[in-house]
Amino acid sequence: MIKNMNFKKVLSILAIAFVGGLVALGVNHLMMNDSNSDQFTQHQNAKFTLAEKLAAAPEVDFVSVAEISTPAVVHIISTLKSSPRSQMTNPFEEFFGGPGFPQQQGPQQATGSGVIIRQNGYIVTNNHVVDNASKVEVVLDDKRSYVAEVVGTDPETDLALLKIQEDNLPFLNLGNSDELKVGEWVVAVGNPFNLTSTVTAGIVSAKGRSINLLRERGGDYTIENFIQTDAAVNPGNSGGALVNTRGELIGINTAIASQTGSYSGYSFAIPINLAKKIVGDLKDFGEVKRAILGVRIQDVTQELADDKGLKNLNGVFVPSVADGGSADKAGIKEGDVIVKVGDVIVNKGSDLQEQISKYHPGDKVNVTVIRNKSEKVFTVVLLSKDGSNEISSEIKRDEKKVLGAEIENTSREERLALKIKNGVKITRLGNGVMKQKGIPAGFVITQIDKTPVYTTKDVENALKDKSGAVLIEGVTSNGDKEAFAIRLD
């Protein structure tokens, strides 16, 4: 009897244990299912969030972008002083198949593009589009044609500023290239192969590209921090517009990576934030007032980080500091790693160069460095390449005064009224040779010593270093042809 009771008790215990085990397994299974369900739900939610984000993104309206940008992009035709083939090899030929396309018989020409940035006729383009030009013609989208004045050029960044005598022109607003993101849609507008007003689209495929294109020309202060895109760009697009989806100018198309001279997948543009300061200086001073930090720089690689004991690959390494330079006076030392200029993070030498290029001599800027694994901030007073901390107020280009006379470029309407193709007008006569010889105010100079003049700079160049008799031909304000012989000592 007792044995039977013990046996039943054991069976009861086993049954309870068995049922308990089943319950535990069931609960665990349910919990695992709930966990997997949560993970699945989270994954699905993440997918739906991304899908919703993409679905909510506004559709790119390329039509509107083209309508905004095309009227502000011009065709540039440069008549060269000598055949480009007789000059030293131009590195842009390797990237663009030669400065002009196609090559022509007679006077050699280079063709490219430009962008109107102000309604009163200021146009930005590439330096290599107008380099070595004796005449620069600008053709608008509506086919009106003008002879442009080259206000200034900067080979170090391959930028140039032109001016035509016209007002109320369509122009592009300047965007912010620092805010441009990789993967963002962009539109390239220009005149490839002399096909005017061509629009192509692509995405930003990289930022801060240095392709050693400008450095091949030997400049000491070259800056390469290109925007790389896959928008189709070809010979003739040089100097044209790179535009964002809001119709803002965010770059100046400059080069393509190509073995054939034609588009092969990638193109490069100068960021507009770099161009803003360069173009502003060219307009105000006729040259770039460049600030120098006074350091040698080197990108941080894994090998360098291991060698110097750096904790990461961030920033730009300083292998040496120029004695008495901006950085030296501020306290920056050899071995420092520059990680910020102002509030902008810099991780490549090209980033650092672009940020410093936005300042003038005499400007103060905070430079953040890593030294001995600690962060330090130095206030640097930037100097010019000659060690000055001031911008001279003197404008070296004084193209408006020649031989006591004030001169200006003629407008298209004035040339049509006088039935002339070119000329520079005398607006005011002071005491000088021209007044002494009876040349009247309002006289339009068309030729000097039988050489046509198109801009005030042509007049200045024609009379510079001249001596002896000089023949000045042109028309009066009434359209009468006149010629005057003057003598220069």
C-alpha positions in Angstrom: 0.0 0.0 0.0 2.8 2.4 1.0 4.7 1.4 -2.1 1.7 2.1 -4.3 1.3 5.5 -2.7 5.0 6.3 -3.3 4.8 5.2 -6.9 1.7 7.5 -7.5 3.5 10.3 -5.8 6.5 9.9 -8.1 4.3 9.8 -11.1 2.5 13.0 -10.0 5.8 14.7 -9.6 7.0 13.6 -13.0 3.7 14.7 -14.6 4.0 18.2 -13.0 7.6 18.5 -14.1 6.6 17.4 -17.7 3.8 19.9 -17.8 6.0 22.6 -16.4 8.6 21.9 -19.0 6.0 22.2 -21.8 4.8 25.5 -20.3 8.3 26.8 -20.1 9.0 25.8 -23.7 5.8 27.4 -24.9 6.5 30.6 -23.1 10.0 30.7 -24.4 8.7 30.0 -27.9 6.2 32.8 -27.6 8.9 35.2 -26.3 11.2 34.3 -29.1 8.4 34.8 -31.6 7.6 38.2 -30.0 11.3 39.1 -30.2 11.6 38.1 -33.8 8.4 39.8 -34.5 9.8 43.0 -32.9 13.0 42.8 -34.9 11.1 42.1 -38.1 8.8 45.1 -37.4 11.7 47.3 -36.7 13.4 46.3 -39.9 10.2 46.8 -41.9 9.7 50.1 -40.2 13.2 51.2 -41.2 12.5 50.1 -44.7 9.2 52.0 -44.8 10.8 55.1 -43.2 13.4 55.2 -46.0 10.8 54.5 -48.7 8.6 57.2 -47.2 11.5 59.6 -47.2 12.3 58.9 -50.8 8.6 59.1 -51.8 8.3 62.5 -49.9 11.4 63.9 -51.7 10.3 66.5 -54.3 10.7 65.5 -57.9 13.5 67.3 -59.6 12.1 69.8 -62.1 14.9 69.9 -64.7 12.7 72.0 -67.1 12.5 74.9 -64.6 16.2 74.7 -63.8 17.1 74.8 -67.5 14.7 77.8 -68.1 16.4 79.7 -65.3 20.0 78.9 -66.1 20.2 78.8 -69.9 19.7 82.6 -70.6 22.5 83.4 -68.1 25.1 81.2 -69.8 27.1 82.7 -72.7 29.2 81.5 -75.6 32.8 82.9 -75.5 35.0 83.1 -78.6 38.6 84.1 -78.0 40.8 85.2 -80.9 44.3 84.2 -79.9 47.5 86.3 -80.3 49.3 83.2 -81.6 48.5 79.7 -82.6 48.0 77.5 -79.4 50.0 74.8 -81.1 53.1 77.0 -81.2 53.0 77.5 -77.5 54.1 75.2 -74.7 51.8 72.3 -74.1 48.8 73.4 -72.1 47.7 70.8 -69.4 44.0 71.6 -70.3 44.5 70.1 -73.7 44.9 66.7 -72.1 41.6 67.2 -70.3 39.7 69.1 -72.9 41.3 68.3 -76.3 42.8 71.7 -76.8 41.7 75.2 -75.8 39.6 75.7 -78.9 37.2 73.4 -80.8 37.2 73.1 -83.7 40.5 74.5 -84.9 40.0 77.0 -87.7 42.0 78.3 -90.6 43.4 81.9 -90.3 43.4 83.5 -86.8 43.2 80.8 -84.2 40.2 80.8 -81.9 39.4 79.2 -78.6 35.8 78.7 -77.6 34.2 78.2 -74.2 31.4 79.3 -72.0 30.7 81.9 -69.3 28.1 82.7 -66.7 26.5 86.1 -66.2 26.6 86.8 -62.4 25.4 90.4 -62.4 22.8 92.1 -64.6 25.2 94.9 -65.5 27.4 92.6 -67.6 29.9 90.9 -65.3 30.7 87.4 -66.5 32.8 84.6 -64.9 34.6 82.0 -66.9 37.8 80.0 -66.9 41.2 81.7 -67.3 42.2 79.1 -69.9 39.2 80.2 -72.1 40.6 83.8 -72.5 44.3 83.2 -71.9 46.5 84.7 -74.7 43.5 86.3 -76.3 43.7 89.5 -78.4 39.9 89.7 -78.6 37.2 88.1 -76.5 33.7 88.0 -78.0 30.6 87.1 -75.9 27.5 85.8 -77.6 24.3 85.7 -75.4 21.7 83.1 -75.5 19.5 85.4 -77.6 22.4 85.7 -80.1 23.4 89.3 -79.3 27.1 89.7 -79.5 29.6 91.9 -77.6 33.3 92.4 -77.3 34.2 91.8 -73.7 36.8 93.5 -71.5 38.9 91.1 -69.5 38.7 92.7 -66.0 41.2 90.3 -64.5 42.4 86.7 -64.5 43.7 84.3 -61.9 45.7 81.3 -63.2 46.1 79.9 -59.7 42.4 79.0 -59.6 41.7 79.1 -63.4 39.2 81.9 -63.1 38.6 85.0 -65.1 36.2 88.0 -64.9 34.8 89.7 -68.0 32.6 92.7 -68.5 30.3 93.7 -71.4 28.6 97.0 -71.8 25.0 96.0 -71.3 22.4 96.2 -68.5 19.3 94.3 -67.4 20.8 91.0 -68.4 19.6 87.6 -67.0 22.0 86.3 -64.3 22.3 83.4 -61.9 22.1 83.8 -58.2 25.1 82.3 -56.3 24.5 79.3 -54.2 26.5 77.8 -51.3 28.8 75.0 -52.6 29.8 74.1 -49.0 26.3 72.8 -48.5 26.4 70.6 -51.6 26.1 66.9 -50.8 27.4 63.8 -52.6 24.5 62.3 -54.5 22.7 65.6 -55.1 21.4 66.3 -58.6 23.2 69.0 -60.6 22.8 70.5 -64.1 25.7 71.5 -66.4 25.0 74.3 -68.9 27.4 75.4 -71.6 28.3 75.3 -75.3 30.1 71.9 -76.0 31.5 71.5 -79.5 30.0 75.0 -80.3 26.5 73.6 -79.7 25.0 76.6 -77.9 22.8 76.4 -74.8 23.3 72.7 -74.0 21.9 71.3 -70.7 23.0 68.0 -69.2 22.2 66.5 -65.8 24.0 64.3 -63.3 24.9 63.9 -59.6 27.7 65.1 -57.4 29.9 62.0 -57.3 32.6 63.5 -55.0 33.8 66.8 -53.4 37.3 68.1 -52.7 38.9 66.5 -55.7 42.5 67.4 -56.5 43.6 66.2 -60.0 46.9 68.1 -60.2 45.7 69.9 -63.3 46.5 73.5 -62.2 49.7 72.5 -60.5 51.2 71.4 -63.8 51.3 75.0 -64.8 53.8 75.7 -62.0 51.7 78.1 -59.8 52.9 78.5 -56.2 49.5 79.1 -54.8 47.3 76.8 -57.0 44.0 75.7 -55.3 42.3 72.5 -56.5 39.2 71.5 -54.5 36.9 70.5 -57.4 33.3 69.3 -57.3 33.3 66.0 -59.3 30.1 65.2 -61.2 28.9 62.7 -63.8 27.0 65.4 -65.8 28.2 65.2 -69.4 30.8 68.0 -70.1 32.8 68.3 -73.3 35.2 70.8 -75.0 33.4 74.1 -75.1 31.8 73.6 -71.6 34.8 75.3 -70.0 33.6 78.3 -67.9 30.0 77.2 -68.0 27.5 76.8 -65.1 27.1 74.0 -62.7 23.6 74.6 -61.2 21.7 73.0 -58.3 18.1 72.0 -58.4 17.1 75.4 -57.1 18.7 77.1 -60.1 21.6 78.5 -58.1 25.1 78.6 -59.5 27.3 76.3 -57.3 30.3 75.7 -59.6 32.2 76.7 -62.8 32.8 73.7 -65.1 36.5 73.4 -65.7 37.8 70.0 -66.8 37.0 66.4 -67.7 38.9 63.2 -66.9 39.4 61.8 -70.4 41.9 59.9 -72.5 40.2 61.1 -75.7 39.4 64.7 -75.1 35.7 64.0 -74.9 33.5 63.1 -72.0 34.3 59.7 -70.4 32.2 59.8 -67.2 33.5 62.5 -64.9 33.8 66.2 -64.9 35.2 68.8 -62.5 33.9 72.2 -61.4 35.4 75.0 -59.3 33.2 75.5 -56.2 31.4 78.8 -56.3 32.3 79.6 -52.7 35.9 79.7 -53.8 35.0 81.7 -56.9 33.1 84.4 -55.0 36.2 85.8 -53.3 38.4 85.4 -56.4 35.9 87.2 -58.6 35.3 89.9 -56.0 39.0 90.7 -55.9 39.3 90.8 -59.7 36.4 93.2 -59.8 37.7 95.5 -57.0 41.4 95.3 -57.5 42.1 93.7 -60.9 44.1 91.0 -59.1 43.6 88.5 -56.3 44.6 89.7 -52.8 45.7 86.3 -51.5 46.2 85.5 -47.8 48.9 82.9 -46.9 48.9 80.8 -43.7 52.6 80.1 -44.0 52.8 76.3 -43.5 53.6 73.3 -45.5 50.8 70.7 -45.4 50.4 67.0 -45.9 47.3 64.8 -45.9 47.1 62.4 -43.0 47.6 58.8 -44.1 47.6 55.6 -42.0 51.4 55.4 -42.5 51.9 59.0 -41.4 49.6 58.5 -38.4 51.5 55.4 -37.3 54.9 57.2 -37.8 53.8 60.3 -35.8 51.7 58.6 -33.2 48.5 60.3 -34.3 45.3 58.8 -32.8 43.3 59.1 -36.0 43.4 60.1 -39.6 41.5 63.4 -39.2 42.9 66.8 -40.2 45.9 68.1 -42.2 49.5 67.5 -40.9 52.0 70.4 -40.7 55.5 69.2 -41.5 57.0 72.7 -41.3 56.2 76.3 -40.5 57.6 79.3 -42.4 59.6 81.6 -40.1 57.8 84.8 -39.5 54.7 83.7 -41.3 51.1 84.0 -40.2 51.0 80.5 -38.5 54.4 81.0 -36.9 53.4 84.3 -35.3 50.2 82.8 -34.0 52.0 79.9 -32.3 51.3 77.0 -34.7 54.2 74.5 -34.8 55.7 71.8 -36.8 53.9 68.5 -36.1 50.5 70.1 -35.4 47.5 68.7 -37.1 45.0 71.4 -38.4 41.5 70.1 -38.0 39.4 73.3 -38.4 39.6 76.7 -40.0 37.0 78.9 -38.3 34.0 76.6 -37.9 34.8 74.4 -40.9 36.3 71.0 -40.5 39.3 70.3 -42.8 40.5 66.7 -43.6 42.5 67.3 -46.8 45.0 69.8 -47.9 42.7 71.0 -50.6 40.0 71.7 -48.0 42.5 73.8 -46.0 43.6 75.7 -49.0 40.1 76.5 -50.1 39.1 77.8 -46.6 42.2 80.1 -46.3 41.6 81.4 -49.9 38.3 82.9 -48.7 40.2 85.4 -46.5 42.2 88.6 -47.3 45.5 89.7 -45.8 44.9 91.2 -42.4 41.8 89.0 -41.7 41.8 87.1 -38.4 40.8 83.5 -38.3 40.7 80.8 -35.6 42.7 77.7 -36.5 42.1 74.6 -34.4 45.0 72.1 -34.2 45.7 68.8 -32.4 49.0 68.9 -30.5 50.1 66.1 -28.2 46.6 64.6 -28.6 45.0 67.8 -27.2 43.0 70.4 -29.1 44.3 74.0 -29.2 42.8 77.0 -30.9 45.0 79.8 -32.3 43.9 83.2 -33.6 45.9 83.8 -36.8 46.3 87.2 -38.5 46.8 86.2 -42.1 49.5 87.8 -44.2 50.0 88.3 -47.9 52.8 86.5 -49.8 55.0 89.5 -49.3 54.4 89.5 -45.5 51.9 92.4 -45.4 48.8 92.3 -43.3 47.0 95.1 -45.2 45.3 95.3 -48.6 46.7 98.2 -50.6 43.8 100.6 -51.5 45.5 101.4 -54.7 43.9 99.8 -57.7 46.8 98.9 -60.0 44.7 98.6 -63.1 43.7 102.1 -64.2 42.4 101.4 -67.6 39.9 104.3 -67.6 42.6 107.1 -67.9 44.9 107.3 -70.9 47.0 110.4 -71.9 44.8 112.7 -69.7 41.5 111.3 -71.1 38.9 109.2 -69.4 37.7 106.4 -71.7 35.0 103.7 -71.6 33.9 100.8 -73.7 31.1 101.5 -76.2 27.7 99.8 -76.0 26.3 97.8 -78.8 23.6 100.5 -79.4 26.3 103.2 -79.7 28.3 101.1 -82.2 25.1 100.4 -84.3 24.2 104.1 -84.3 27.7 105.1 -85.4 27.9 102.2 -87.9 31.1 100.8 -86.5 32.1 97.3 -85.3 34.4 98.3 -82.5 35.6 101.3 -80.6 36.4 103.0 -77.2 34.8 106.3 -76.3 36.5 109.3 -74.8 34.1 110.5 -72.1 36.1 113.4 -70.6 39.3 115.3 -71.5 41.7 116.5 -68.9 45.1 118.2 -69.5 47.0 115.9 -71.8 48.2 115.1 -75.3 44.7 114.2 -76.6 43.2 117.5 -75.6 46.2 119.4 -76.9 45.8 117.8 -80.3 42.1 118.7 -80.5 40.6 115.3 -80.1 37.1 116.1 -78.8 35.1 114.5 -76.0 32.7 111.9 -77.3 35.3 110.8 -80.0 35.3 107.0 -80.4 38.7 105.5 -81.1 38.5 102.6 -83.5 42.1 102.1 -84.4 45.6 103.0 -83.1 48.4 102.7 -85.6 46.0 100.7 -87.9 45.3 98.1 -85.1 41.6 97.8 -84.1 40.7 98.5 -80.5 37.7 96.9 -78.8 38.2 97.6 -75.1 39.8 100.2 -72.8 42.5 97.7 -72.1 43.3 97.5 -75.9 43.8 101.3 -75.8 46.0 101.1 -72.8 48.1 98.3 -74.2 48.4 100.0 -77.6 49.8 103.2 -76.1 51.9 101.6 -73.3 55.7 102.1 -73.9 55.0 103.9 -77.2 57.2 106.7 -78.4 57.2 108.9 -81.5 54.3 109.5 -83.8 51.0 107.6 -83.2 48.0 107.6 -85.5 44.6 107.6 -83.7 41.6 107.0 -86.0 37.9 106.9 -85.1 34.5 108.7 -85.4 33.0 111.8 -83.8 29.8 111.7 -81.9 28.1 112.7 -85.2 29.6 109.7 -87.0 32.2 111.6 -89.0 35.5 109.8 -89.5 38.5 111.6 -88.2 42.2 110.8 -87.7 44.7 112.5 -85.4 48.5 112.2 -85.2 50.0 112.6 -81.8 53.6 112.4 -80.6 54.6 110.6 -77.5 58.0 111.3 -75.8 
